[in-house]
Amino acid sequence: MIFDCDGVLVDSELITNRIFVLMLNELGLSLSLEDMFEQFVGRSMPQCLALVAGLLRRPVPDNFVEEFQRRSTAALKSELKPVADIEIVLAALNVPFCVASSGTHEKMQTTLGITGLLPQFSGKMYSVTEVARSKPHPDVFLHAAGRQGVAPSGCAVIEDTPTGVRAGVAAGMTVFGYCALTPRPALIKAGAHHTFERMRDLPGLLSIG
């Protein structure tokens, strides 16, 4: 079982994207939180910065990432919670599990640490920074499967964005789309084999996956 991190294990998407869109508006772009979920969520920071530079038609300020990390870390420390019922799901799993994220190891350490989930993923965290290509390419999922010693066909991926779903499908894995924030049709269109809205429903779905 391979979990994405943001939006699947920790309820961070609204928090970090609120900060991100505020900073983009400060740069002169007129974007909404909805625009963030349509264009940016699920992508790595380098991919996001390339999109921003294209929209700005100029390079992103040198201190943008550092300032975003400072602001978002402060917001996460005061607001972040685990995804509802994720602790129940992890306790119910009778298969090995890990996390594979578009975020850095430092970000996973922060978010999983704040929410108390870090001990369950110790030694089982894989970042896009370890592979050549970001999602929607399958690299980080294939890397996680390889390190866990499991064939891709024997893995299930839990993702909440079209970008992540496409990566899981490209890896040859069974993909469960968590549509708490992303509309179900978008995840189905991306190739999700199963979709669900409440994390507590995941264990029941695994028997048909």
Beta strands, then each sheet from edge to edge (+ up, - down):
strand 1: 2-3
strand 2: 98-101
strand 3: 125-127
strand 4: 156-159
strand 5: 174-178
strand 6: 194-196
sheet 1: 3+ 2+ 1+ 4+ 5+ 6+
end
